């Protein structure tokens, strides 16, 4: 059995794991992402790989990076929420680790994991959306990962949906991820807690009375317990999700949307509003099949599972 290490590098965490050929995760390590220095991120990767290799014989390392990865999967060209700019991480890490290294966009890696071992199985055209700090996507077309001419396909989070809207980390304004992401959810919850405290009783209790203490898990727990303000926040994010799905369906016509990432852990609180809006605004609605909208199955490990499988290939 060939083992590989998958590493998911996001805006706040580095998660690594040893992954078997059937997608089973045998061991994991987690670190905070050092966001101010590309060299420090590489150091963390070397550290976690060394820790995992001490107990497992691995053949390759796959890295899912939160940024634009070039066509030959050697450089991170740009990372909106990290410090990478034209960073040749594949060469550097392969040299330091002495192992084959494959670099892929983190959402692409998660999409591949869900397609191979999760909610995307047995569907030849799948869009996997990861809704976390930002929003990304991976596209499976005819059973293959579609990366585009320059390796940058699958970035619906940076489609501008509100002209002149909120400033985005990519440098533009009004991008979808400013309205449909974990950051957008927290922003909305803090605003509603200030403006409608009577509707946000449980939300504020969980935040110890201070809206600045509200984070994603707090909003999710409050909504699950029926807090009206928190439920409204998920409805708002879900409506933006449904609009985004409709736009993607107009371009790609997938058979299934798989929704993952930290925000999607809220399940039907998010997906119900997403499905409703998707069906209501889809172009040609009523005269075309409606793609399935389902929850991801691999959870937070989708990216590292997919990265490891891509490295093994």
C-alpha positions as CSV (number, residue, x, y, z in Angstrom):
1,X,0.0,0.0,0.0
2,X,1.5,3.3,-1.1
3,X,1.1,6.1,1.5
4,X,1.3,9.8,0.7
5,X,1.2,13.0,2.8
6,X,-1.4,15.6,2.0
7,X,-1.1,19.1,3.4
8,X,-3.9,21.7,3.3
9,X,-2.5,25.3,3.7
10,X,-5.3,27.8,4.4
11,X,-5.5,31.3,5.6
12,X,-5.5,30.3,9.3
13,X,-4.2,26.7,9.5
14,X,-1.8,24.1,8.1
15,X,-3.4,20.6,8.3
16,X,-1.4,17.6,7.3
17,X,-2.1,13.9,7.2
18,X,-0.9,10.5,6.0
19,X,-3.4,9.1,3.5
20,X,-3.8,5.5,2.3
21,X,-4.8,4.6,-1.3
22,X,-8.4,4.2,-0.2
23,X,-8.6,7.7,1.2
24,X,-8.3,6.7,4.8
25,X,-6.4,9.2,7.0
26,X,-3.9,7.3,9.2
27,X,-2.4,10.2,11.2
28,X,-2.7,14.0,11.3
29,X,-0.8,17.1,12.4
30,X,-2.1,20.7,12.6
31,X,-0.3,24.1,12.9
32,X,-1.3,27.7,12.6
33,X,-0.4,29.4,9.3
34,X,2.4,31.9,9.6
35,X,1.0,34.4,7.2
36,X,3.7,37.1,7.1
37,X,6.6,35.2,5.6
38,X,6.6,32.6,2.8
39,X,9.8,31.0,4.2
40,X,8.1,30.4,7.5
41,X,5.2,28.6,5.8
42,X,7.8,26.3,4.0
43,X,9.4,25.7,7.4
44,X,6.1,24.6,8.9
45,X,5.6,22.2,6.0
46,X,9.0,20.7,6.4
47,X,8.3,20.3,10.1
48,X,5.0,18.5,9.8
49,X,6.3,16.2,7.0
50,X,9.2,15.3,9.2
51,X,6.9,14.5,12.1
52,X,4.6,12.3,10.0
53,X,7.5,10.5,8.2
54,X,9.0,9.5,11.5
55,X,6.3,6.9,11.8
56,X,5.1,6.2,8.2
57,X,6.9,5.3,5.0
58,X,5.5,7.8,2.5
59,X,6.2,8.0,-1.3
60,X,5.1,11.6,-2.1
61,X,3.8,14.9,-0.7
62,X,0.8,16.8,-2.0
63,X,0.1,20.4,-1.1
64,X,-3.2,22.1,-1.4
65,X,-2.4,25.8,-1.3
66,X,-4.9,28.7,-0.8
67,X,-3.9,30.6,-4.0
68,X,-3.5,30.6,-7.7
69,X,-1.2,27.7,-8.8
70,X,0.4,27.8,-12.2
71,X,-0.2,25.3,-15.0
72,X,2.7,23.0,-14.2
73,X,1.8,23.1,-10.5
74,X,5.2,24.4,-9.3
75,X,4.4,28.0,-8.2
76,X,1.8,29.8,-6.2
77,X,1.3,32.8,-8.4
78,X,-0.9,34.8,-6.0
79,X,-2.7,34.1,-2.7
80,X,-5.3,36.7,-1.7
81,X,-5.3,35.7,2.0
82,X,-1.6,34.8,2.3
83,X,1.8,36.3,1.4
84,X,2.7,34.1,-1.6
85,X,3.6,36.0,-4.8
86,X,5.2,33.9,-7.6
87,X,6.5,31.6,-4.9
88,X,8.3,28.5,-6.3
89,X,7.3,26.2,-3.5
90,X,7.3,22.9,-5.4
91,X,11.0,23.1,-6.2
92,X,12.0,24.4,-2.8
93,X,10.0,21.8,-0.9
94,X,11.1,18.9,-3.1
95,X,14.7,19.9,-2.5
96,X,14.3,20.1,1.2
97,X,12.2,17.0,1.7
98,X,13.8,14.7,-0.8
99,X,10.4,13.5,-2.0
100,X,8.2,14.1,-5.0
101,X,6.0,17.1,-4.3
102,X,2.8,18.2,-6.1
103,X,1.3,21.6,-5.5
104,X,-2.4,22.2,-6.2
105,X,-4.9,24.9,-5.4
106,X,-6.6,23.9,-2.1
107,X,-10.1,24.0,-3.5
108,X,-9.0,21.8,-6.4
109,X,-7.4,19.4,-4.0
110,X,-10.6,19.3,-1.9
111,X,-12.7,18.8,-5.0
112,X,-10.5,15.8,-6.1
113,X,-10.8,14.3,-2.6
114,X,-14.7,14.6,-2.7
115,X,-14.8,13.2,-6.2
116,X,-12.6,10.2,-5.5
117,X,-13.8,9.3,-2.0
118,X,-16.7,11.6,-0.9
119,X,-19.9,13.2,-2.1
120,X,-18.9,13.6,-5.7
121,X,-18.5,9.8,-6.5
122,X,-20.1,8.4,-9.6
123,X,-20.8,11.8,-11.1
124,X,-18.8,12.9,-14.1
125,X,-19.4,16.6,-13.9
126,X,-19.1,18.0,-10.4
127,X,-18.5,21.5,-8.9
128,X,-17.1,21.4,-5.4
129,X,-17.4,24.7,-3.5
130,X,-15.3,25.2,-0.3
131,X,-16.7,28.0,1.8
132,X,-14.3,29.0,4.6
133,X,-12.3,32.1,5.2
134,X,-12.8,32.7,1.5
135,X,-14.7,30.8,-1.2
136,X,-13.1,28.6,-3.8
137,X,-14.1,25.8,-6.2
138,X,-12.8,22.8,-7.9
139,X,-14.2,21.6,-11.2
140,X,-14.4,17.9,-12.3
141,X,-15.2,17.6,-16.0
142,X,-15.5,14.1,-17.5
143,X,-13.8,12.6,-14.5
144,X,-10.8,14.9,-14.7
145,X,-9.8,17.9,-12.7
146,X,-10.2,21.0,-14.9
147,X,-7.5,23.6,-14.3
148,X,-7.7,25.9,-17.3
149,X,-5.0,27.1,-19.7
150,X,-3.0,28.8,-17.0
151,X,-4.0,26.6,-14.0
152,X,-6.3,29.2,-12.4
153,X,-9.7,27.9,-13.3
154,X,-12.3,27.5,-10.5
155,X,-12.2,30.8,-8.6
156,X,-15.9,31.9,-8.4
157,X,-15.2,33.6,-5.1
158,X,-13.6,36.4,-7.1
159,X,-16.4,36.9,-9.6
160,X,-17.6,40.4,-8.9
161,X,-21.3,40.3,-7.9
162,X,-21.7,43.8,-6.5
163,X,-20.1,46.6,-8.6
164,X,-18.2,48.9,-6.3
165,X,-19.0,46.6,-3.3
166,X,-16.8,45.5,-0.4
167,X,-13.0,45.5,-0.9
168,X,-11.6,42.0,-1.5
169,X,-8.2,40.6,-0.7
170,X,-7.7,40.0,-4.4
171,X,-7.6,43.8,-5.0
172,X,-11.1,44.1,-6.6
173,X,-14.4,45.2,-5.0
174,X,-17.7,43.3,-4.7
175,X,-16.4,39.7,-5.1
176,X,-18.7,36.9,-4.2
177,X,-16.6,35.7,-1.2
178,X,-17.2,39.1,0.4
179,X,-20.8,38.1,0.7
180,X,-20.7,34.3,0.8
181,X,-17.9,33.1,3.1
182,X,-17.0,32.6,6.7
183,X,-15.7,36.2,6.9
184,X,-19.0,37.4,5.5
185,X,-21.0,35.3,8.0
186,X,-19.0,36.7,11.0
187,X,-19.3,40.3,9.6
188,X,-23.1,39.9,9.2
189,X,-23.5,38.4,12.7
190,X,-21.5,41.1,14.4
191,X,-23.6,43.8,12.6
192,X,-26.9,42.2,13.5
193,X,-25.9,41.7,17.1
194,X,-25.2,45.4,17.4
195,X,-28.3,46.5,15.5
196,X,-30.9,43.9,16.8
197,X,-29.6,42.7,20.2
198,X,-33.1,41.6,21.1
199,X,-33.1,39.1,18.3
200,X,-29.5,38.0,19.0
201,X,-29.9,37.0,22.7
202,X,-28.2,33.6,22.4
203,X,-25.6,34.9,19.9
204,X,-24.6,37.5,22.4
205,X,-24.6,35.0,25.3
206,X,-22.2,32.7,23.5
207,X,-20.0,35.8,22.7
208,X,-20.1,36.8,26.4
209,X,-22.0,40.0,25.5
210,X,-19.4,41.4,23.1
211,X,-20.1,41.3,19.3
212,X,-16.3,41.2,18.7
213,X,-16.2,37.8,20.3
214,X,-18.5,36.4,17.6
215,X,-16.8,33.9,15.2
216,X,-18.0,31.2,12.8
217,X,-18.6,28.4,15.4
218,X,-20.5,30.9,17.6
219,X,-22.8,31.8,14.8
220,X,-23.3,28.2,13.9
221,X,-24.1,27.1,17.4
222,X,-26.5,30.0,18.0
223,X,-28.3,29.3,14.7
224,X,-28.6,25.6,15.6
225,X,-30.2,26.6,18.9
226,X,-32.7,28.8,17.0
227,X,-31.3,32.3,17.6
228,X,-33.3,34.5,15.1
229,X,-30.4,36.8,14.2
230,X,-28.0,33.9,13.6
231,X,-30.5,32.1,11.5
232,X,-31.0,35.2,9.4
233,X,-27.3,35.4,8.8
234,X,-27.2,31.9,7.4
235,X,-30.2,32.7,5.3
236,X,-28.4,35.7,3.9
237,X,-25.2,33.7,3.1
238,X,-27.4,30.9,1.7
239,X,-29.1,33.3,-0.7
240,X,-25.7,34.5,-2.0
241,X,-24.7,30.8,-2.4
242,X,-27.7,30.0,-4.4
243,X,-27.1,32.9,-6.7
244,X,-23.5,31.8,-7.2
245,X,-24.6,28.2,-8.0
246,X,-27.1,29.5,-10.6
247,X,-24.3,31.5,-12.3
248,X,-22.0,28.5,-12.3
249,X,-24.7,26.2,-13.6
250,X,-25.3,28.6,-16.5
251,X,-21.6,28.3,-17.4
252,X,-20.8,24.7,-16.5
253,X,-24.0,22.7,-16.3
254,X,-22.8,20.2,-13.7
255,X,-24.9,17.3,-12.4
256,X,-24.0,18.0,-8.8
257,X,-22.7,20.7,-6.5
258,X,-20.9,19.6,-3.4
259,X,-20.7,22.2,-0.7
260,X,-17.9,21.9,1.8
261,X,-15.7,24.1,4.0
262,X,-16.1,25.4,7.5
263,X,-19.3,27.4,6.9
264,X,-21.0,24.3,5.3
265,X,-20.6,22.5,8.6
266,X,-23.9,24.2,9.5
267,X,-25.6,21.8,7.0
268,X,-29.2,22.6,6.1
269,X,-29.0,26.0,7.8
270,X,-26.9,27.0,4.8
271,X,-28.0,24.5,2.1
272,X,-31.7,24.9,2.4
273,X,-31.5,28.6,1.5
274,X,-28.9,27.9,-1.1
275,X,-31.1,25.3,-2.9
276,X,-34.2,27.5,-2.7
277,X,-32.4,30.5,-4.3
278,X,-30.6,28.3,-6.8
279,X,-34.0,26.9,-8.1
280,X,-35.6,30.4,-8.1
281,X,-32.9,32.2,-10.2
282,X,-31.5,29.5,-12.4
283,X,-31.6,30.5,-16.0
284,X,-34.2,28.4,-18.0
285,X,-35.7,27.1,-14.7
286,X,-38.6,24.8,-15.2
287,X,-37.2,23.6,-18.5
288,X,-34.0,22.0,-17.6
289,X,-32.8,19.4,-15.0
290,X,-31.8,20.9,-11.6
291,X,-28.4,19.9,-10.4
292,X,-28.2,18.3,-7.0
293,X,-26.8,20.5,-4.1
294,X,-25.3,18.2,-1.5
295,X,-23.1,18.5,1.6
296,X,-19.5,17.4,1.3
297,X,-18.7,14.1,3.1
298,X,-15.0,14.4,3.9
299,X,-15.3,17.5,6.0
300,X,-12.1,19.5,6.9
301,X,-9.9,16.6,5.6
302,X,-11.1,16.8,2.0
303,X,-8.1,19.0,0.9
304,X,-5.4,16.9,2.4
305,X,-7.0,13.7,1.2
306,X,-7.2,15.1,-2.3
307,X,-3.7,16.5,-2.3
308,X,-2.3,13.2,-1.2
309,X,-4.1,11.3,-3.9
310,X,-3.0,13.8,-6.6
311,X,0.6,13.4,-5.3
312,X,0.4,9.6,-5.5
313,X,-0.8,9.9,-9.1
